Amino acid sequence: MAFRFLAREAVRVHVCGHRGYSRHYPENTLPAFEAAKAAGATAVEIDVVLTSDGEPIVLHDLTVDRTTDGHGFAADLSLEQIRRLDAGVRFHSTFAGVKIPKVAEVLDWAKAGNMGIVLEIKEVERPDLAVDLVAGLLRSTGVADRVMVISFDHVLLKRAVERHPDLRTEAITHARHADLVGVLRACSANSVSIELDMFHPVDARALHDAGFGNRVHIPRPEILAEYWRGGRDPLPDLVQWIADGLIDTISGDDVPFIAMLVKRAGRAG
């Protein structure tokens, strides 16, 4: 069964775990993805860079310093060296021994578990090669229908679709553009990723009328608490927008929290 990202086609609003269930698990690891699924996610967002020997791996930063017990740029380390690193112990000793996964492993996991993948190209030294390798993996593993390739680099996305017309892509933006539909058409994207504070219902309707989707990223509850302490609450409007089908995917670090919002809106499928 094909994976549908548009809410009207999926008959649900997707819950996307940002780097997995990254609030309580080491980001971009298989335990974080499994935990996201268990908490109600129907998709996970992952980040992709290349090793020195050209293997696409799941890592947010260009270096391994923040999330592992290693040091240096991923682009200077071979896959064998990457696999020797511990990607869990720095988060918590409970996760000692967790490894940085290969993109191929996560794609196999998504196929087996009927999960969607929102795959961000973070590679900056060889971005076109990263796109080509990912596109090849999507075809060889048979998961092209359940993967959305995303980037802040809209020119990269345009080149990607020119070389691989079967790719589905999403343009990340942190601004409210005067012609958002025009932005997506210019880079041949299928969807847009936007932060909650830049979301407007009129823009969502224009996107849907033109055949485009959207993914809205919301902050963690502790950040939203600043609004609550000030007597402001963006959640009622958010839940109504979800209920109205204006949002196709809602993503965040706290998967149970966003799953609860989708369920409250009656759009969990």
C-alpha positions in Angstrom: 0.0 0.0 0.0 1.4 3.4 -1.0 2.2 5.9 1.7 0.3 9.1 1.5 1.6 12.3 3.0 -1.4 14.6 2.2 -4.0 14.4 4.9 -6.9 14.2 2.5 -5.3 11.2 0.8 -4.1 9.5 4.0 -7.4 10.2 5.8 -5.3 11.2 8.8 -2.8 13.8 9.9 0.6 12.4 10.2 2.6 12.5 13.5 6.3 12.9 12.7 8.9 12.4 15.4 11.7 15.0 14.9 14.9 12.9 14.8 12.7 10.2 16.3 11.4 10.6 19.9 14.3 12.9 20.5 13.1 14.4 23.7 13.7 11.1 25.7 15.9 9.1 23.3 19.2 9.7 21.5 18.3 11.5 18.4 18.6 9.9 14.9 19.0 6.4 16.3 16.9 3.3 15.8 15.8 3.3 19.5 14.5 6.9 19.0 12.6 5.8 15.9 11.2 2.7 17.5 10.1 4.8 20.5 8.5 7.4 18.2 6.5 4.7 16.5 5.4 3.2 19.9 4.3 6.7 21.0 2.0 7.2 18.0 4.2 8.5 15.2 3.4 7.5 11.7 6.6 9.1 10.3 10.1 10.2 11.5 12.4 12.9 10.4 16.0 12.0 9.9 19.1 13.8 8.8 21.7 12.6 6.3 25.4 13.2 5.8 28.1 11.2 4.0 31.1 9.3 5.4 34.5 9.7 3.8 33.8 6.5 1.7 30.5 7.8 0.5 28.0 6.0 2.8 24.8 7.9 3.6 24.4 7.8 7.4 21.8 9.3 9.8 23.4 12.3 11.6 22.3 15.8 12.1 25.6 17.6 12.6 28.5 17.7 10.2 30.7 16.5 13.1 30.2 13.6 15.5 31.2 15.5 18.6 27.8 16.5 20.0 26.0 13.2 19.8 28.7 10.5 20.1 31.9 9.7 22.0 34.0 10.5 18.9 35.5 13.6 17.4 35.8 15.1 13.9 33.8 15.6 10.7 31.8 12.7 9.5 33.1 13.4 6.0 36.6 12.6 7.3 35.6 9.3 8.9 35.0 6.0 7.1 31.9 4.0 7.7 34.0 1.5 9.7 35.2 4.3 12.0 31.6 5.7 12.3 30.3 2.3 13.3 32.8 2.1 16.2 31.3 5.3 17.8 28.8 5.2 20.6 25.8 7.4 19.7 23.9 6.8 22.9 26.1 7.1 25.9 26.4 10.9 25.7 22.6 11.2 25.9 22.4 8.8 28.8 24.3 5.8 30.1 21.2 3.7 29.5 21.8 3.9 25.8 25.4 3.0 25.8 26.3 1.0 22.7 23.8 2.5 20.4 25.2 3.1 16.9 24.8 5.7 14.2 22.6 4.0 11.6 23.0 3.8 7.9 20.3 5.4 5.9 19.7 1.9 4.3 18.9 0.5 7.7 16.4 3.1 8.5 14.7 2.7 5.1 14.4 -1.1 5.7 13.0 -0.3 9.2 10.4 2.1 7.7 9.3 -0.4 5.1 8.9 -3.2 7.6 6.9 -1.0 10.0 4.9 1.0 7.5 6.4 4.3 8.5 7.0 7.4 6.6 10.4 9.0 6.4 11.1 12.8 6.1 14.7 12.8 5.0 16.7 16.0 5.3 19.9 16.4 3.3 22.4 17.9 5.7 25.5 17.0 3.6 27.2 20.3 2.5 30.4 19.1 0.9 28.9 16.6 -1.6 25.2 17.4 -1.5 24.4 16.3 -5.0 26.1 13.0 -4.4 24.1 12.6 -1.2 20.9 13.1 -3.2 22.0 10.6 -5.9 22.9 7.9 -3.3 19.7 8.4 -1.4 17.6 8.2 -4.6 19.4 5.0 -5.5 18.6 3.6 -2.1 14.9 4.5 -2.4 14.7 2.6 -5.6 16.6 -0.4 -4.5 14.7 -0.8 -1.2 11.3 0.0 -2.8 10.4 2.8 -0.4 10.3 5.9 -2.7 6.5 6.3 -2.0 7.1 6.7 1.8 10.0 9.1 1.7 10.0 12.9 1.4 13.4 14.4 0.7 13.7 17.9 2.3 16.3 20.7 2.5 16.8 24.3 3.3 18.6 24.5 0.0 15.8 25.0 -2.5 18.3 25.1 -5.4 19.5 21.6 -4.4 15.9 20.4 -4.3 15.3 21.7 -7.8 18.5 19.9 -9.1 17.4 16.8 -7.3 14.1 16.6 -9.1 15.6 17.4 -12.4 17.9 14.3 -12.0 15.4 12.1 -10.2 11.8 13.0 -11.2 10.4 10.3 -9.0 11.6 12.0 -5.8 9.1 13.7 -3.6 10.6 16.8 -2.0 9.8 19.4 0.7 11.2 22.9 1.0 12.0 24.0 4.5 11.3 27.6 5.3 11.3 29.6 8.5 9.6 32.6 6.8 6.1 33.5 5.6 6.6 34.1 1.9 4.4 36.4 -0.1 3.9 33.7 -2.7 4.5 30.3 -1.0 2.9 28.4 -3.9 5.3 30.2 -6.2 8.3 29.2 -4.0 7.3 25.5 -4.2 6.8 25.6 -8.0 10.1 27.3 -8.5 12.0 24.4 -6.8 9.6 21.7 -8.0 8.8 20.7 -4.4 5.7 18.8 -3.3 5.4 20.3 0.2 6.7 22.9 2.6 8.0 22.6 6.1 7.3 25.6 8.3 7.4 26.5 12.0 4.2 27.0 13.9 4.7 30.7 14.4 4.8 31.1 10.6 1.7 29.0 9.9 -1.4 30.8 8.6 -4.6 29.0 7.6 -5.0 31.1 4.4 -1.6 29.9 3.2 -2.5 26.3 4.0 -5.7 26.6 1.9 -3.8 28.1 -1.0 -1.2 25.2 -0.8 -3.9 22.6 -0.8 -5.9 24.2 -3.6 -2.7 24.1 -5.7 -2.0 20.5 -4.8 0.8 21.0 -2.3 1.2 19.7 1.2 2.7 21.1 4.5 4.4 19.9 7.6 4.2 22.1 10.7 6.9 21.8 13.4 5.9 22.7 16.9 8.1 23.5 19.9 8.4 21.3 23.0 5.8 21.8 25.8 8.4 23.5 28.0 8.8 26.2 25.4 5.1 26.5 24.9 4.9 26.9 28.7 6.3 30.4 28.3 3.1 31.3 26.4 0.9 29.6 29.0 2.6 31.5 31.8 1.8 34.7 30.0 -1.8 33.9 29.6 -1.5 32.8 25.9 -2.2 29.4 24.4 -1.7 28.6 20.7 -3.0 25.1 21.1 -6.7 25.6 20.6 -6.1 27.2 17.2 -3.6 24.5 16.3 -6.0 21.7 17.2 -8.7 23.4 15.2 -6.4 23.7 12.2 -5.6 20.0 12.5 -9.3 19.1 12.7 -10.0 21.2 9.6 -7.4 19.3 7.6 -5.3 22.3 7.1 -2.1 20.5 8.3 -0.9 17.4 6.7 1.9 16.5 9.1 2.7 17.8 12.5 6.2 17.2 13.8 8.1 17.7 17.0 10.5 16.3 19.6 7.8 15.2 22.1 5.9 12.6 20.1 3.3 11.7 22.7 2.4 15.4 23.0 1.9 15.9 19.3 0.1 12.6 19.0 -2.3 13.8 21.7 -3.0 17.0 19.8 -3.8 15.0 16.6 -6.0 12.6 18.5 -7.8 15.5 20.2 -8.5 17.0 16.8 -10.1 13.7 15.7 -7.5 13.2 12.9 -5.5 10.3 14.1 -7.0 7.9 11.5 
